[in-house]
């Protein structure tokens, strides 16, 4: 058996509009990670984009496997109020 390392993944989550409750969205994302036992949520921070719009930047650590963060990105995309989820960076740790 080959033991792979872990990767740190940074996701950028864009809300549908400036009216989206960012605190509520953050809470939903935190609750989502309770379902993904292999992924460890490290940090969620808010990044101002402009004109009242902000994005959430999520840092997580998960095993380095095929498909990586695809399931997590898909689950976050399904949350009401999320317009898009983009992987900004993946680093082997």
PyMOL Python script that loads the backbone (N, CA, C, O; Angstrom):
from pymol import cmd

cmd.read_pdbstr("""\
ATOM      1  N   UNK A   1       0.837  -1.172   0.000  1.00  0.00           N
ATOM      2  CA  UNK A   1       0.000   0.000   0.000  1.00  0.00           C
ATOM      3  C   UNK A   1       0.888   1.243   0.000  1.00  0.00           C
ATOM      4  O   UNK A   1       1.846   1.340   0.767  1.00  0.00           O
ATOM      5  N   UNK A   2       0.554   2.177  -0.865  1.00  0.00           N
ATOM      6  CA  UNK A   2       1.292   3.430  -0.943  1.00  0.00           C
ATOM      7  C   UNK A   2       0.576   4.456  -0.081  1.00  0.00           C
ATOM      8  O   UNK A   2      -0.622   4.688  -0.244  1.00  0.00           O
ATOM      9  N   UNK A   3       1.306   5.064   0.827  1.00  0.00           N
ATOM     10  CA  UNK A   3       0.732   6.091   1.691  1.00  0.00           C
ATOM     11  C   UNK A   3       1.030   7.442   1.060  1.00  0.00           C
ATOM     12  O   UNK A   3       2.186   7.826   0.879  1.00  0.00           O
ATOM     13  N   UNK A   4      -0.034   8.146   0.733  1.00  0.00           N
ATOM     14  CA  UNK A   4       0.113   9.463   0.136  1.00  0.00           C
ATOM     15  C   UNK A   4       0.095  10.501   1.256  1.00  0.00           C
ATOM     16  O   UNK A   4      -0.335  10.226   2.376  1.00  0.00           O
ATOM     17  N   UNK A   5       0.564  11.674   0.932  1.00  0.00           N
ATOM     18  CA  UNK A   5       0.553  12.757   1.913  1.00  0.00           C
ATOM     19  C   UNK A   5      -0.770  13.490   1.921  1.00  0.00           C
ATOM     20  O   UNK A   5      -1.767  13.001   1.390  1.00  0.00           O
ATOM     21  N   UNK A   6      -0.772  14.636   2.513  1.00  0.00           N
ATOM     22  CA  UNK A   6      -1.954  15.484   2.546  1.00  0.00           C
ATOM     23  C   UNK A   6      -1.717  16.705   1.671  1.00  0.00           C
ATOM     24  O   UNK A   6      -0.578  17.070   1.379  1.00  0.00           O
ATOM     25  N   UNK A   7      -2.806  17.323   1.262  1.00  0.00           N
ATOM     26  CA  UNK A   7      -2.717  18.558   0.499  1.00  0.00           C
ATOM     27  C   UNK A   7      -3.511  19.643   1.211  1.00  0.00           C
ATOM     28  O   UNK A   7      -4.525  19.368   1.853  1.00  0.00           O
ATOM     29  N   UNK A   8      -3.041  20.869   1.091  1.00  0.00           N
ATOM     30  CA  UNK A   8      -3.782  22.037   1.560  1.00  0.00           C
ATOM     31  C   UNK A   8      -4.446  22.641   0.334  1.00  0.00           C
ATOM     32  O   UNK A   8      -3.784  22.919  -0.666  1.00  0.00           O
ATOM     33  N   UNK A   9      -5.747  22.842   0.412  1.00  0.00           N
ATOM     34  CA  UNK A   9      -6.524  23.361  -0.707  1.00  0.00           C
ATOM     35  C   UNK A   9      -7.160  24.683  -0.289  1.00  0.00           C
ATOM     36  O   UNK A   9      -7.741  24.790   0.791  1.00  0.00           O
ATOM     37  N   UNK A  10      -7.044  25.676  -1.147  1.00  0.00           N
ATOM     38  CA  UNK A  10      -7.693  26.964  -0.918  1.00  0.00           C
ATOM     39  C   UNK A  10      -8.819  27.106  -1.926  1.00  0.00           C
ATOM     40  O   UNK A  10      -8.599  27.023  -3.134  1.00  0.00           O
ATOM     41  N   UNK A  11     -10.037  27.324  -1.416  1.00  0.00           N
ATOM     42  CA  UNK A  11     -11.210  27.505  -2.263  1.00  0.00           C
ATOM     43  C   UNK A  11     -11.723  28.930  -2.138  1.00  0.00           C
ATOM     44  O   UNK A  11     -11.722  29.505  -1.050  1.00  0.00           O
ATOM     45  N   UNK A  12     -12.161  29.495  -3.254  1.00  0.00           N
ATOM     46  CA  UNK A  12     -12.784  30.817  -3.260  1.00  0.00           C
ATOM     47  C   UNK A  12     -14.265  30.598  -3.550  1.00  0.00           C
ATOM     48  O   UNK A  12     -14.627  30.047  -4.590  1.00  0.00           O
ATOM     49  N   UNK A  13     -15.121  31.035  -2.623  1.00  0.00           N
ATOM     50  CA  UNK A  13     -16.554  30.832  -2.733  1.00  0.00           C
ATOM     51  C   UNK A  13     -17.221  32.179  -2.942  1.00  0.00           C
ATOM     52  O   UNK A  13     -17.165  33.059  -2.083  1.00  0.00           O
ATOM     53  N   UNK A  14     -17.853  32.324  -4.100  1.00  0.00           N
ATOM     54  CA  UNK A  14     -18.534  33.577  -4.437  1.00  0.00           C
ATOM     55  C   UNK A  14     -20.017  33.450  -4.148  1.00  0.00           C
ATOM     56  O   UNK A  14     -20.649  32.487  -4.582  1.00  0.00           O
ATOM     57  N   UNK A  15     -20.588  34.408  -3.420  1.00  0.00           N
ATOM     58  CA  UNK A  15     -22.033  34.402  -3.178  1.00  0.00           C
ATOM     59  C   UNK A  15     -22.778  34.892  -4.417  1.00  0.00           C
ATOM     60  O   UNK A  15     -22.192  35.507  -5.308  1.00  0.00           O
ATOM     61  N   UNK A  16     -24.072  34.609  -4.458  1.00  0.00           N
ATOM     62  CA  UNK A  16     -24.891  35.021  -5.601  1.00  0.00           C
ATOM     63  C   UNK A  16     -25.042  36.535  -5.691  1.00  0.00           C
ATOM     64  O   UNK A  16     -25.174  37.082  -6.786  1.00  0.00           O
ATOM     65  N   UNK A  17     -25.023  37.221  -4.534  1.00  0.00           N
ATOM     66  CA  UNK A  17     -25.198  38.678  -4.538  1.00  0.00           C
ATOM     67  C   UNK A  17     -24.665  39.247  -3.225  1.00  0.00           C
ATOM     68  O   UNK A  17     -24.379  38.498  -2.292  1.00  0.00           O
ATOM     69  N   UNK A  18     -24.532  40.573  -3.154  1.00  0.00           N
ATOM     70  CA  UNK A  18     -24.084  41.195  -1.900  1.00  0.00           C
ATOM     71  C   UNK A  18     -25.085  41.013  -0.756  1.00  0.00           C
ATOM     72  O   UNK A  18     -24.730  41.196   0.408  1.00  0.00           O
ATOM     73  N   UNK A  19     -26.331  40.656  -1.076  1.00  0.00           N
ATOM     74  CA  UNK A  19     -27.361  40.487  -0.053  1.00  0.00           C
ATOM     75  C   UNK A  19     -27.272  39.134   0.669  1.00  0.00           C
ATOM     76  O   UNK A  19     -27.968  38.931   1.665  1.00  0.00           O
ATOM     77  N   UNK A  20     -26.446  38.222   0.196  1.00  0.00           N
ATOM     78  CA  UNK A  20     -26.320  36.913   0.840  1.00  0.00           C
ATOM     79  C   UNK A  20     -25.734  37.092   2.239  1.00  0.00           C
ATOM     80  O   UNK A  20     -24.745  37.803   2.416  1.00  0.00           O
ATOM     81  N   UNK A  21     -26.342  36.450   3.224  1.00  0.00           N
ATOM     82  CA  UNK A  21     -25.882  36.502   4.607  1.00  0.00           C
ATOM     83  C   UNK A  21     -24.569  35.704   4.715  1.00  0.00           C
ATOM     84  O   UNK A  21     -24.582  34.473   4.718  1.00  0.00           O
ATOM     85  N   UNK A  22     -23.451  36.414   4.804  1.00  0.00           N
ATOM     86  CA  UNK A  22     -22.140  35.756   4.804  1.00  0.00           C
ATOM     87  C   UNK A  22     -21.924  34.933   6.073  1.00  0.00           C
ATOM     88  O   UNK A  22     -21.302  33.873   6.020  1.00  0.00           O
ATOM     89  N   UNK A  23     -22.428  35.405   7.208  1.00  0.00           N
ATOM     90  CA  UNK A  23     -22.290  34.640   8.455  1.00  0.00           C
ATOM     91  C   UNK A  23     -23.070  33.331   8.350  1.00  0.00           C
ATOM     92  O   UNK A  23     -22.594  32.287   8.795  1.00  0.00           O
ATOM     93  N   UNK A  24     -24.256  33.383   7.767  1.00  0.00           N
ATOM     94  CA  UNK A  24     -25.055  32.184   7.575  1.00  0.00           C
ATOM     95  C   UNK A  24     -24.403  31.225   6.595  1.00  0.00           C
ATOM     96  O   UNK A  24     -24.429  30.010   6.793  1.00  0.00           O
ATOM     97  N   UNK A  25     -23.819  31.772   5.539  1.00  0.00           N
ATOM     98  CA  UNK A  25     -23.126  30.950   4.544  1.00  0.00           C
ATOM     99  C   UNK A  25     -21.916  30.272   5.173  1.00  0.00           C
ATOM    100  O   UNK A  25     -21.666  29.092   4.930  1.00  0.00           O
ATOM    101  N   UNK A  26     -21.176  31.006   5.970  1.00  0.00           N
ATOM    102  CA  UNK A  26     -20.010  30.456   6.671  1.00  0.00           C
ATOM    103  C   UNK A  26     -20.436  29.293   7.570  1.00  0.00           C
ATOM    104  O   UNK A  26     -19.769  28.259   7.606  1.00  0.00           O
ATOM    105  N   UNK A  27     -21.539  29.461   8.292  1.00  0.00           N
ATOM    106  CA  UNK A  27     -22.036  28.415   9.190  1.00  0.00           C
ATOM    107  C   UNK A  27     -22.424  27.154   8.416  1.00  0.00           C
ATOM    108  O   UNK A  27     -22.141  26.040   8.855  1.00  0.00           O
ATOM    109  N   UNK A  28     -23.074  27.335   7.262  1.00  0.00           N
ATOM    110  CA  UNK A  28     -23.471  26.191   6.431  1.00  0.00           C
ATOM    111  C   UNK A  28     -22.237  25.431   5.929  1.00  0.00           C
ATOM    112  O   UNK A  28     -22.242  24.202   5.865  1.00  0.00           O
ATOM    113  N   UNK A  29     -21.201  26.159   5.579  1.00  0.00           N
ATOM    114  CA  UNK A  29     -19.969  25.523   5.109  1.00  0.00           C
ATOM    115  C   UNK A  29     -19.310  24.759   6.254  1.00  0.00           C
ATOM    116  O   UNK A  29     -18.844  23.636   6.062  1.00  0.00           O
ATOM    117  N   UNK A  30     -19.268  25.352   7.431  1.00  0.00           N
ATOM    118  CA  UNK A  30     -18.699  24.670   8.599  1.00  0.00           C
ATOM    119  C   UNK A  30     -19.469  23.388   8.900  1.00  0.00           C
ATOM    120  O   UNK A  30     -18.859  22.364   9.209  1.00  0.00           O
ATOM    121  N   UNK A  31     -20.797  23.424   8.815  1.00  0.00           N
ATOM    122  CA  UNK A  31     -21.615  22.237   9.058  1.00  0.00           C
ATOM    123  C   UNK A  31     -21.373  21.169   7.998  1.00  0.00           C
ATOM    124  O   UNK A  31     -21.410  19.975   8.294  1.00  0.00           O
ATOM    125  N   UNK A  32     -21.127  21.595   6.772  1.00  0.00           N
ATOM    126  CA  UNK A  32     -20.870  20.665   5.682  1.00  0.00           C
ATOM    127  C   UNK A  32     -19.628  19.815   5.961  1.00  0.00           C
ATOM    128  O   UNK A  32     -19.585  18.633   5.619  1.00  0.00           O
ATOM    129  N   UNK A  33     -18.622  20.429   6.582  1.00  0.00           N
ATOM    130  CA  UNK A  33     -17.378  19.702   6.839  1.00  0.00           C
ATOM    131  C   UNK A  33     -17.534  18.623   7.904  1.00  0.00           C
ATOM    132  O   UNK A  33     -16.664  17.762   8.040  1.00  0.00           O
ATOM    133  N   UNK A  34     -18.624  18.657   8.657  1.00  0.00           N
ATOM    134  CA  UNK A  34     -18.894  17.579   9.605  1.00  0.00           C
ATOM    135  C   UNK A  34     -19.201  16.280   8.866  1.00  0.00           C
ATOM    136  O   UNK A  34     -19.015  15.197   9.421  1.00  0.00           O
ATOM    137  N   UNK A  35     -19.676  16.375   7.599  1.00  0.00           N
ATOM    138  CA  UNK A  35     -19.986  15.211   6.780  1.00  0.00           C
ATOM    139  C   UNK A  35     -18.751  14.657   6.084  1.00  0.00           C
ATOM    140  O   UNK A  35     -18.712  13.469   5.762  1.00  0.00           O
ATOM    141  N   UNK A  36     -17.750  15.482   5.847  1.00  0.00           N
ATOM    142  CA  UNK A  36     -16.527  15.070   5.151  1.00  0.00           C
ATOM    143  C   UNK A  36     -15.435  14.816   6.190  1.00  0.00           C
ATOM    144  O   UNK A  36     -14.634  15.700   6.494  1.00  0.00           O
ATOM    145  N   UNK A  37     -15.416  13.613   6.722  1.00  0.00           N
ATOM    146  CA  UNK A  37     -14.492  13.286   7.807  1.00  0.00           C
ATOM    147  C   UNK A  37     -13.035  13.293   7.373  1.00  0.00           C
ATOM    148  O   UNK A  37     -12.147  13.521   8.195  1.00  0.00           O
ATOM    149  N   UNK A  38     -12.773  13.044   6.076  1.00  0.00           N
ATOM    150  CA  UNK A  38     -11.385  13.022   5.616  1.00  0.00           C
ATOM    151  C   UNK A  38     -10.807  14.420   5.439  1.00  0.00           C
ATOM    152  O   UNK A  38      -9.587  14.587   5.411  1.00  0.00           O
ATOM    153  N   UNK A  39     -11.663  15.417   5.320  1.00  0.00           N
ATOM    154  CA  UNK A  39     -11.208  16.792   5.126  1.00  0.00           C
ATOM    155  C   UNK A  39     -11.288  17.565   6.430  1.00  0.00           C
ATOM    156  O   UNK A  39     -12.277  17.482   7.158  1.00  0.00           O
ATOM    157  N   UNK A  40     -10.245  18.310   6.710  1.00  0.00           N
ATOM    158  CA  UNK A  40     -10.192  19.121   7.933  1.00  0.00           C
ATOM    159  C   UNK A  40     -10.227  20.595   7.562  1.00  0.00           C
ATOM    160  O   UNK A  40      -9.317  21.113   6.916  1.00  0.00           O
ATOM    161  N   UNK A  41     -11.288  21.254   7.980  1.00  0.00           N
ATOM    162  CA  UNK A  41     -11.432  22.686   7.752  1.00  0.00           C
ATOM    163  C   UNK A  41     -10.436  23.418   8.646  1.00  0.00           C
ATOM    164  O   UNK A  41     -10.431  23.223   9.861  1.00  0.00           O
ATOM    165  N   UNK A  42      -9.605  24.249   8.055  1.00  0.00           N
ATOM    166  CA  UNK A  42      -8.594  24.978   8.809  1.00  0.00           C
ATOM    167  C   UNK A  42      -9.003  26.426   9.075  1.00  0.00           C
ATOM    168  O   UNK A  42      -8.795  26.946  10.171  1.00  0.00           O
ATOM    169  N   UNK A  43      -9.589  27.074   8.060  1.00  0.00           N
ATOM    170  CA  UNK A  43      -9.875  28.499   8.200  1.00  0.00           C
ATOM    171  C   UNK A  43     -10.896  28.936   7.160  1.00  0.00           C
ATOM    172  O   UNK A  43     -10.901  28.442   6.033  1.00  0.00           O
ATOM    173  N   UNK A  44     -11.751  29.855   7.545  1.00  0.00           N
ATOM    174  CA  UNK A  44     -12.646  30.541   6.608  1.00  0.00           C
ATOM    175  C   UNK A  44     -12.460  32.031   6.840  1.00  0.00           C
ATOM    176  O   UNK A  44     -12.605  32.517   7.962  1.00  0.00           O
ATOM    177  N   UNK A  45     -12.141  32.747   5.779  1.00  0.00           N
ATOM    178  CA  UNK A  45     -11.981  34.197   5.912  1.00  0.00           C
ATOM    179  C   UNK A  45     -12.772  34.893   4.807  1.00  0.00           C
ATOM    180  O   UNK A  45     -13.020  34.330   3.741  1.00  0.00           O
ATOM    181  N   UNK A  46     -13.158  36.129   5.094  1.00  0.00           N
ATOM    182  CA  UNK A  46     -13.928  36.910   4.140  1.00  0.00           C
ATOM    183  C   UNK A  46     -12.988  37.849   3.395  1.00  0.00           C
ATOM    184  O   UNK A  46     -12.165  38.533   4.004  1.00  0.00           O
ATOM    185  N   UNK A  47     -13.121  37.874   2.057  1.00  0.00           N
ATOM    186  CA  UNK A  47     -12.293  38.730   1.210  1.00  0.00           C
ATOM    187  C   UNK A  47     -13.183  39.735   0.485  1.00  0.00           C
ATOM    188  O   UNK A  47     -14.049  39.328  -0.290  1.00  0.00           O
ATOM    189  N   UNK A  48     -12.998  41.028   0.711  1.00  0.00           N
ATOM    190  CA  UNK A  48     -13.786  42.017  -0.028  1.00  0.00           C
ATOM    191  C   UNK A  48     -13.425  41.975  -1.517  1.00  0.00           C
ATOM    192  O   UNK A  48     -12.250  41.931  -1.882  1.00  0.00           O
ATOM    193  N   UNK A  49     -14.442  41.989  -2.358  1.00  0.00           N
ATOM    194  CA  UNK A  49     -14.230  41.981  -3.808  1.00  0.00           C
ATOM    195  C   UNK A  49     -14.426  43.387  -4.365  1.00  0.00           C
ATOM    196  O   UNK A  49     -13.617  43.862  -5.163  1.00  0.00           O
ATOM    197  N   UNK A  50     -15.491  44.047  -3.946  1.00  0.00           N
ATOM    198  CA  UNK A  50     -15.787  45.402  -4.399  1.00  0.00           C
ATOM    199  C   UNK A  50     -17.281  45.610  -4.522  1.00  0.00           C
ATOM    200  O   UNK A  50     -18.035  44.655  -4.705  1.00  0.00           O
ATOM    201  N   UNK A  51     -17.711  46.859  -4.420  1.00  0.00           N
ATOM    202  CA  UNK A  51     -19.114  47.228  -4.555  1.00  0.00           C
ATOM    203  C   UNK A  51     -20.000  46.459  -3.576  1.00  0.00           C
ATOM    204  O   UNK A  51     -21.120  46.075  -3.914  1.00  0.00           O
ATOM    205  N   UNK A  52     -19.496  46.235  -2.365  1.00  0.00           N
ATOM    206  CA  UNK A  52     -20.266  45.555  -1.327  1.00  0.00           C
ATOM    207  C   UNK A  52     -20.229  44.035  -1.403  1.00  0.00           C
ATOM    208  O   UNK A  52     -20.778  43.362  -0.531  1.00  0.00           O
ATOM    209  N   UNK A  53     -19.597  43.489  -2.425  1.00  0.00           N
ATOM    210  CA  UNK A  53     -19.526  42.038  -2.586  1.00  0.00           C
ATOM    211  C   UNK A  53     -18.262  41.506  -1.929  1.00  0.00           C
ATOM    212  O   UNK A  53     -17.188  42.096  -2.046  1.00  0.00           O
ATOM    213  N   UNK A  54     -18.406  40.383  -1.239  1.00  0.00           N
ATOM    214  CA  UNK A  54     -17.263  39.718  -0.612  1.00  0.00           C
ATOM    215  C   UNK A  54     -17.318  38.239  -0.964  1.00  0.00           C
ATOM    216  O   UNK A  54     -18.387  37.698  -1.247  1.00  0.00           O
ATOM    217  N   UNK A  55     -16.174  37.596  -0.945  1.00  0.00           N
ATOM    218  CA  UNK A  55     -16.080  36.149  -1.171  1.00  0.00           C
ATOM    219  C   UNK A  55     -15.570  35.512   0.103  1.00  0.00           C
ATOM    220  O   UNK A  55     -14.970  36.179   0.946  1.00  0.00           O
ATOM    221  N   UNK A  56     -15.809  34.222   0.240  1.00  0.00           N
ATOM    222  CA  UNK A  56     -15.228  33.476   1.346  1.00  0.00           C
ATOM    223  C   UNK A  56     -14.049  32.685   0.815  1.00  0.00           C
ATOM    224  O   UNK A  56     -14.136  32.063  -0.244  1.00  0.00           O
ATOM    225  N   UNK A  57     -12.953  32.707   1.546  1.00  0.00           N
ATOM    226  CA  UNK A  57     -11.788  31.904   1.206  1.00  0.00           C
ATOM    227  C   UNK A  57     -11.685  30.810   2.259  1.00  0.00           C
ATOM    228  O   UNK A  57     -11.597  31.087   3.455  1.00  0.00           O
ATOM    229  N   UNK A  58     -11.696  29.564   1.797  1.00  0.00           N
ATOM    230  CA  UNK A  58     -11.701  28.414   2.682  1.00  0.00           C
ATOM    231  C   UNK A  58     -10.394  27.652   2.509  1.00  0.00           C
ATOM    232  O   UNK A  58     -10.008  27.303   1.393  1.00  0.00           O
ATOM    233  N   UNK A  59      -9.719  27.397   3.627  1.00  0.00           N
ATOM    234  CA  UNK A  59      -8.496  26.599   3.623  1.00  0.00           C
ATOM    235  C   UNK A  59      -8.817  25.269   4.287  1.00  0.00           C
ATOM    236  O   UNK A  59      -9.326  25.231   5.408  1.00  0.00           O
ATOM    237  N   UNK A  60      -8.515  24.171   3.586  1.00  0.00           N
ATOM    238  CA  UNK A  60      -8.769  22.847   4.140  1.00  0.00           C
ATOM    239  C   UNK A  60      -7.605  21.924   3.844  1.00  0.00           C
ATOM    240  O   UNK A  60      -6.828  22.153   2.917  1.00  0.00           O
ATOM    241  N   UNK A  61      -7.500  20.880   4.644  1.00  0.00           N
ATOM    242  CA  UNK A  61      -6.461  19.860   4.460  1.00  0.00           C
ATOM    243  C   UNK A  61      -7.159  18.535   4.260  1.00  0.00           C
ATOM    244  O   UNK A  61      -8.057  18.175   5.020  1.00  0.00           O
ATOM    245  N   UNK A  62      -6.739  17.798   3.221  1.00  0.00           N
ATOM    246  CA  UNK A  62      -7.315  16.500   2.951  1.00  0.00           C
ATOM    247  C   UNK A  62      -6.266  15.579   2.352  1.00  0.00           C
ATOM    248  O   UNK A  62      -5.225  16.046   1.892  1.00  0.00           O
ATOM    249  N   UNK A  63      -6.527  14.262   2.353  1.00  0.00           N
ATOM    250  CA  UNK A  63      -5.565  13.323   1.785  1.00  0.00           C
ATOM    251  C   UNK A  63      -5.367  13.572   0.289  1.00  0.00           C
ATOM    252  O   UNK A  63      -6.296  13.965  -0.415  1.00  0.00           O
ATOM    253  N   UNK A  64      -4.149  13.339  -0.178  1.00  0.00           N
ATOM    254  CA  UNK A  64      -3.802  13.511  -1.584  1.00  0.00           C
ATOM    255  C   UNK A  64      -4.283  12.287  -2.362  1.00  0.00           C
ATOM    256  O   UNK A  64      -3.554  11.306  -2.512  1.00  0.00           O
ATOM    257  N   UNK A  65      -5.511  12.361  -2.848  1.00  0.00           N
ATOM    258  CA  UNK A  65      -6.097  11.257  -3.607  1.00  0.00           C
ATOM    259  C   UNK A  65      -6.664  11.780  -4.916  1.00  0.00           C
ATOM    260  O   UNK A  65      -6.855  12.985  -5.085  1.00  0.00           O
ATOM    261  N   UNK A  66      -6.931  10.865  -5.839  1.00  0.00           N
ATOM    262  CA  UNK A  66      -7.547  11.245  -7.108  1.00  0.00           C
ATOM    263  C   UNK A  66      -8.908  11.866  -6.824  1.00  0.00           C
ATOM    264  O   UNK A  66      -9.660  11.369  -5.986  1.00  0.00           O
ATOM    265  N   UNK A  67      -9.215  12.928  -7.506  1.00  0.00           N
ATOM    266  CA  UNK A  67     -10.496  13.609  -7.293  1.00  0.00           C
ATOM    267  C   UNK A  67     -10.402  14.684  -6.234  1.00  0.00           C
ATOM    268  O   UNK A  67     -11.193  15.626  -6.225  1.00  0.00           O
ATOM    269  N   UNK A  68      -9.438  14.547  -5.342  1.00  0.00           N
ATOM    270  CA  UNK A  68      -9.165  15.557  -4.320  1.00  0.00           C
ATOM    271  C   UNK A  68     -10.370  16.224  -3.721  1.00  0.00           C
ATOM    272  O   UNK A  68     -11.138  15.596  -2.992  1.00  0.00           O
ATOM    273  N   UNK A  69     -10.543  17.486  -4.021  1.00  0.00           N
ATOM    274  CA  UNK A  69     -11.599  18.295  -3.404  1.00  0.00           C
ATOM    275  C   UNK A  69     -12.871  18.367  -4.247  1.00  0.00           C
ATOM    276  O   UNK A  69     -13.761  19.157  -3.935  1.00  0.00           O
ATOM    277  N   UNK A  70     -12.980  17.566  -5.302  1.00  0.00           N
ATOM    278  CA  UNK A  70     -14.140  17.641  -6.198  1.00  0.00           C
ATOM    279  C   UNK A  70     -15.469  17.471  -5.464  1.00  0.00           C
ATOM    280  O   UNK A  70     -16.397  18.248  -5.685  1.00  0.00           O
ATOM    281  N   UNK A  71     -15.571  16.468  -4.599  1.00  0.00           N
ATOM    282  CA  UNK A  71     -16.829  16.207  -3.881  1.00  0.00           C
ATOM    283  C   UNK A  71     -17.176  17.371  -2.953  1.00  0.00           C
ATOM    284  O   UNK A  71     -18.343  17.744  -2.825  1.00  0.00           O
ATOM    285  N   UNK A  72     -16.162  17.939  -2.311  1.00  0.00           N
ATOM    286  CA  UNK A  72     -16.395  19.065  -1.402  1.00  0.00           C
ATOM    287  C   UNK A  72     -16.841  20.297  -2.195  1.00  0.00           C
ATOM    288  O   UNK A  72     -17.770  20.995  -1.789  1.00  0.00           O
ATOM    289  N   UNK A  73     -16.182  20.561  -3.321  1.00  0.00           N
ATOM    290  CA  UNK A  73     -16.553  21.706  -4.155  1.00  0.00           C
ATOM    291  C   UNK A  73     -17.992  21.563  -4.648  1.00  0.00           C
ATOM    292  O   UNK A  73     -18.744  22.538  -4.660  1.00  0.00           O
ATOM    293  N   UNK A  74     -18.374  20.361  -5.051  1.00  0.00           N
ATOM    294  CA  UNK A  74     -19.731  20.113  -5.533  1.00  0.00           C
ATOM    295  C   UNK A  74     -20.753  20.332  -4.413  1.00  0.00           C
ATOM    296  O   UNK A  74     -21.808  20.924  -4.640  1.00  0.00           O
ATOM    297  N   UNK A  75     -20.439  19.857  -3.214  1.00  0.00           N
ATOM    298  CA  UNK A  75     -21.346  20.021  -2.070  1.00  0.00           C
ATOM    299  C   UNK A  75     -21.496  21.494  -1.698  1.00  0.00           C
ATOM    300  O   UNK A  75     -22.601  21.940  -1.390  1.00  0.00           O
ATOM    301  N   UNK A  76     -20.400  22.257  -1.721  1.00  0.00           N
ATOM    302  CA  UNK A  76     -20.474  23.688  -1.403  1.00  0.00           C
ATOM    303  C   UNK A  76     -21.279  24.418  -2.478  1.00  0.00           C
ATOM    304  O   UNK A  76     -22.056  25.320  -2.164  1.00  0.00           O
ATOM    305  N   UNK A  77     -21.097  24.034  -3.743  1.00  0.00           N
ATOM    306  CA  UNK A  77     -21.842  24.660  -4.842  1.00  0.00           C
ATOM    307  C   UNK A  77     -23.342  24.489  -4.688  1.00  0.00           C
ATOM    308  O   UNK A  77     -24.117  25.319  -5.163  1.00  0.00           O
ATOM    309  N   UNK A  78     -23.758  23.409  -4.023  1.00  0.00           N
ATOM    310  CA  UNK A  78     -25.183  23.113  -3.853  1.00  0.00           C
ATOM    311  C   UNK A  78     -25.828  23.924  -2.726  1.00  0.00           C
ATOM    312  O   UNK A  78     -27.052  23.920  -2.588  1.00  0.00           O
ATOM    313  N   UNK A  79     -25.020  24.620  -1.920  1.00  0.00           N
ATOM    314  CA  UNK A  79     -25.554  25.425  -0.822  1.00  0.00           C
ATOM    315  C   UNK A  79     -26.270  26.646  -1.403  1.00  0.00           C
ATOM    316  O   UNK A  79     -25.763  27.311  -2.306  1.00  0.00           O
ATOM    317  N   UNK A  80     -27.450  26.923  -0.869  1.00  0.00           N
ATOM    318  CA  UNK A  80     -28.219  28.074  -1.334  1.00  0.00           C
ATOM    319  C   UNK A  80     -27.437  29.360  -1.083  1.00  0.00           C
ATOM    320  O   UNK A  80     -26.919  29.580   0.012  1.00  0.00           O
ATOM    321  N   UNK A  81     -27.360  30.202  -2.105  1.00  0.00           N
ATOM    322  CA  UNK A  81     -26.654  31.471  -1.999  1.00  0.00           C
ATOM    323  C   UNK A  81     -25.258  31.448  -2.593  1.00  0.00           C
ATOM    324  O   UNK A  81     -24.627  32.498  -2.722  1.00  0.00           O
ATOM    325  N   UNK A  82     -24.756  30.255  -2.964  1.00  0.00           N
ATOM    326  CA  UNK A  82     -23.421  30.140  -3.547  1.00  0.00           C
ATOM    327  C   UNK A  82     -23.525  30.218  -5.067  1.00  0.00           C
ATOM    328  O   UNK A  82     -24.249  29.444  -5.693  1.00  0.00           O
ATOM    329  N   UNK A  83     -22.789  31.167  -5.651  1.00  0.00           N
ATOM    330  CA  UNK A  83     -22.771  31.321  -7.107  1.00  0.00           C
ATOM    331  C   UNK A  83     -21.709  30.434  -7.739  1.00  0.00           C
ATOM    332  O   UNK A  83     -21.944  29.816  -8.777  1.00  0.00           O
ATOM    333  N   UNK A  84     -20.517  30.372  -7.098  1.00  0.00           N
ATOM    334  CA  UNK A  84     -19.437  29.562  -7.664  1.00  0.00           C
ATOM    335  C   UNK A  84     -18.418  29.175  -6.599  1.00  0.00           C
ATOM    336  O   UNK A  84     -18.271  29.835  -5.571  1.00  0.00           O
ATOM    337  N   UNK A  85     -17.722  28.077  -6.889  1.00  0.00           N
ATOM    338  CA  UNK A  85     -16.628  27.610  -6.035  1.00  0.00           C
ATOM    339  C   UNK A  85     -15.438  27.374  -6.953  1.00  0.00           C
ATOM    340  O   UNK A  85     -15.542  26.649  -7.943  1.00  0.00           O
ATOM    341  N   UNK A  86     -14.317  27.984  -6.622  1.00  0.00           N
ATOM    342  CA  UNK A  86     -13.124  27.892  -7.458  1.00  0.00           C
ATOM    343  C   UNK A  86     -11.938  27.479  -6.599  1.00  0.00           C
ATOM    344  O   UNK A  86     -11.710  28.045  -5.529  1.00  0.00           O
ATOM    345  N   UNK A  87     -11.191  26.500  -7.068  1.00  0.00           N
ATOM    346  CA  UNK A  87      -9.978  26.089  -6.388  1.00  0.00           C
ATOM    347  C   UNK A  87      -8.877  27.076  -6.754  1.00  0.00           C
ATOM    348  O   UNK A  87      -8.506  27.200  -7.922  1.00  0.00           O
ATOM    349  N   UNK A  88      -8.359  27.775  -5.751  1.00  0.00           N
ATOM    350  CA  UNK A  88      -7.325  28.778  -5.999  1.00  0.00           C
ATOM    351  C   UNK A  88      -5.914  28.227  -5.849  1.00  0.00           C
ATOM    352  O   UNK A  88      -4.962  28.768  -6.411  1.00  0.00           O
ATOM    353  N   UNK A  89      -5.787  27.141  -5.082  1.00  0.00           N
ATOM    354  CA  UNK A  89      -4.465  26.595  -4.900  1.00  0.00           C
ATOM    355  C   UNK A  89      -4.500  25.241  -4.209  1.00  0.00           C
ATOM    356  O   UNK A  89      -5.352  24.978  -3.361  1.00  0.00           O
ATOM    357  N   UNK A  90      -3.555  24.386  -4.591  1.00  0.00           N
ATOM    358  CA  UNK A  90      -3.396  23.084  -3.976  1.00  0.00           C
ATOM    359  C   UNK A  90      -1.902  22.886  -3.736  1.00  0.00           C
ATOM    360  O   UNK A  90      -1.094  22.987  -4.660  1.00  0.00           O
ATOM    361  N   UNK A  91      -1.545  22.600  -2.478  1.00  0.00           N
ATOM    362  CA  UNK A  91      -0.151  22.447  -2.109  1.00  0.00           C
ATOM    363  C   UNK A  91       0.047  21.180  -1.322  1.00  0.00           C
ATOM    364  O   UNK A  91      -0.692  20.927  -0.371  1.00  0.00           O
ATOM    365  N   UNK A  92       1.022  20.374  -1.689  1.00  0.00           N
ATOM    366  CA  UNK A  92       1.344  19.165  -0.953  1.00  0.00           C
ATOM    367  C   UNK A  92       1.991  19.553   0.368  1.00  0.00           C
ATOM    368  O   UNK A  92       2.907  20.375   0.403  1.00  0.00           O
ATOM    369  N   UNK A  93       1.505  18.951   1.465  1.00  0.00           N
ATOM    370  CA  UNK A  93       2.093  19.270   2.766  1.00  0.00           C
ATOM    371  C   UNK A  93       2.563  18.008   3.450  1.00  0.00           C
ATOM    372  O   UNK A  93       3.089  18.067   4.561  1.00  0.00           O
TER     373      UNK A  93
END
""", "prot")
cmd.dss("prot")
cmd.show_as("cartoon", "prot")
cmd.util.cbc("prot")
cmd.orient("prot")
